[in-house]
Amino acid sequence: MWYALIDAQRRLTRAMAERLPEECACPPAAQAPWAVPGEAASAFRHWLLRSTCAFEQAPPFAIDVVTSEDTSDGCRIPIDESVVDTLPVGTLRKFTRKFTHNRIAPEPAGKWPVMLCSPLAGHHAVMMRETVETLLENRDVYITDWADARDVPLEAGPLPLDDYVLALQRFMLMVRAHGMPVHVMAVCQGTVPALAAAALLASSQDAPFASVALLGGPIDTRLHPTLIDRFACSHTLDWFRTNAIDAVPARYRGAGRRVYPGFVQQAAINAAHPERHLCLEGRYWASWLAGDMSGALQALRSLNEYAAVLDMAECYFLDIIRVVFHEHLLPRKTWSVAGQRVMTEALRDTPLCTIEGDNDDIAGQGQTHCAHELCNTSQALAGGKITVSHCNHYDLFTGERWRDAVHPGLCGFWREIENAASATPRRRRDTRSANRRQA
């Protein structure tokens, strides 16, 4: 089995890396870092680990402080990270802005938190660290941190796509139970289960969220299919089962579970988008060779997050291929989750915003914007269809386009909803006062 062989290689790599020095102090300004033995060994150590997917576990989010947008002086706000809920499929984390070191202050009036539904597409949620960090500049953030299938015991079941939709339903209800409306935001592959979970909740009760925002998601892959869409459509489930699935080796908690291994996903991503990996590597080595250790460490963090891949359960992986790429169950409105029909029109009264990148080669043009038609969203409630120029798939949640275009667009969408909600009570009070005067 390939998995067992590659896992042995990983363990050998980790053993070699452990014999190399950890991070050393920055070299003197007059001395190039490559001339310092400790720095060279440390750089090689990190390259060795990420190039072979040999990390024992994903890097932590480790967001300690952000610059607040709620104060005129741009003060630094400490961040508290906590676990809200844990299921076999994953964990719901919360990042809370603290306004003193001694207590956690409530979120400023009118600023509702965001629940970020991260994609389960072969990477750990920490790949979206920059997304979380940016959102924390003006509101609290929840994020779904999906489990690596290799670490989920077989007793937890086969982990189908339905389990992830039901988990999102539970997480959305739990966040709303904390006392404030929440904005649901889903990225890439996470948009499909997130939209389904939101529709199911809206069908059965009042929606426990204030709005839904979908970024670069394959809602309907029949529209302007990309290379990935065409590849998935041109191969049968049996082909994927035979060529892409392997069994977890004995040393893990999920031993014996059949999975789509993370190292296969990393190879596929690097083959499809070599420019992103080369750009990250280039930025790291250029900073390192120039003696810019601060820049090198920042680039190293991004590289390690990008290299933090995970295994997806066979059942979930094949369900995604079938539901999203082969049968298009969501846009055809024929998808049922745990016996419940996913009725997207139940979201007609929910503010909806969709964002696409004009250079996205993963989610094709119109594949996300079509959610407005599926949900039959009222124009008065729609946040619009935002298409960001000079923006590829990853730019939607990281880098300059995320910070300069996507995030401001989301903030404007959320602000409009929050302002409308705060104005409604005032209008009611004004009406009551006018009625009393007339009386």
Salt bridges, closest charged atoms under 4 A:
ASP7 OD2 - ARG11 NE 3.29
GLU22 OE2 - ARG45 NH2 3.04
GLU23 OE2 - HIS46 NE2 3.14
GLU56 OE1 - ARG14 NE 2.90
ASP70 OD2 - ARG97 NH2 2.08
ASP70 OD1 - LYS111 NZ 2.66
GLU81 OE2 - ARG93 NH1 3.31
ASP85 OD2 - ARG170 NE 2.63
GLU107 OE2 - ARG97 NE 3.28
GLU130 OE2 - ARG403 NH1 2.38
GLU133 OE1 - ARG129 NH1 3.34
GLU133 OE1 - ARG301 NH2 3.99
ASP145 OD2 - ARG93 NE 2.82
ASP148 OD2 - ARG150 NE 3.55
ASP151 OD1 - ARG150 NE 3.64
ASP220 OD1 - ARG222 NE 2.91
ASP238 OD1 - ARG241 NH1 2.52
GLU281 OE2 - ARG50 NE 2.98
GLU281 OE2 - HIS277 NE2 3.62
GLU305 OE2 - ARG129 NE 3.83
GLU305 OE2 - ARG301 NE 3.65
GLU314 OE2 - ARG241 NE 3.74
GLU314 OE1 - ARG258 NE 3.31
ASP319 OD1 - ARG322 NH2 3.53
GLU327 OE1 - ARG322 NH1 3.64
GLU345 OE1 - LYS333 NZ 3.63
GLU356 OE1 - HIS369 NE2 3.62
ASP360 OD2 - HIS393 ND1 2.89
ASP361 OD1 - HIS273 NE2 3.07
GLU373 OE2 - LYS385 NZ 2.82
GLU418 OE2 - ARG139 NH1 2.73
GLU418 OE2 - HIS183 NE2 2.90
